[in-house]
């Protein structure tokens, strides 16, 4: 049995279809775990592969980027960051009111 733990992606159905076509004898078990839960399960050898959003905390794990997404921010036109062409999420002015939707 091959256990595969995944974060939700639009790309996931394509990945699973291609994997199943290529490895017919492998049983996939899908479970949803947070990135930190996946890292611990990988260290404990409870899972073989995980899909996660960076950054990973454990620098002993190997990973490959398989997909990049564009992130946009919606601001009031009066917000101090609204006039900037690029916004660094780590900047002090960005921190107080930054929220992300699930």
N, C-alpha and C positions, 0 to 999 in steps of 0.2 A: 504494500500500500504506500502511496506517495501522498503526503499531506502538503497542501498548498494553502497558505494563509494570505488573504488579500485585503487591501483597502479598496474602496469603490473607485472604479475608473470607467470612463466611456470605452476605453480600449480593452477592457477585460474580456468581453465576449470573443473578440478576435484572437486574443492570446490563448484563451481556453480551447477554442476550436482548432487552432493550429497545433497546439500541444497534443490534443486528443487524436488528431489525424496522424501525427508523427509517432506517438507512443501509445498504441492501442492497448498494450498489456498493462499499462499503469492506471491504477485507480486514483482519481483525484478526490480529496476531501477538502472542501472549502469552509473556512471559518473566518470570522471577522475578529481581528485583534488590533489593539493600538500599536503604534510603532514600538514603544518600549516593551510591550508584551511580546511582540514578534522577536525583538532583539534577545530577550531572556529565553524564549523558546528555542531560538537558534543556538544560543550558547549551551542550553541544556540538551540539545539534539532531539527535542520533541517535535520539531518541524524541520523540513529540508530547504524550503524556499519561502520567502515572504515578500510582499509588495508593500512599500511604505513611502511616505513622503519624507524627504530630507528635512533637517539634518538627522543623521544617526548619531547617537551618543557613544556607541561602542566602536572605537576605531580598529578593533580586531576583526570586524566583519568586512567581507568584500561585498561590493555592490556595483551595479551598472545602471546608468540612467537609460531608461527605455522610452521615456516620454517627457516632453516639456510643455508646460501650459503658460499662457499669458495671464497675468493677473492685473486687473484694473481696479482703480479705487474711485468711489463716488464721493464727491465733496460738495459742500455748499460753496457757491461762488465767492463767498466772503471769508472762507477758511484760509489761513495763512499759506497753506500748501497748494491752494487751487491755482496759483499763478506759476508754479514750478513745472518744468517739462518732465523731470524725473524726480521721484520721491524714494528716498531710502527708508524702508520700514523701520530700521534701527535708529533713525534720527530722533533726537529728543522731542522735536516738535510733532512727530508722528505718534508718539507713544500714548498720550493720555486718552485718546478716543478711538483707537483702532480696534475694530472687531471684525471677525471673519464669520461668514455664514457656513454652516456645516455642509 
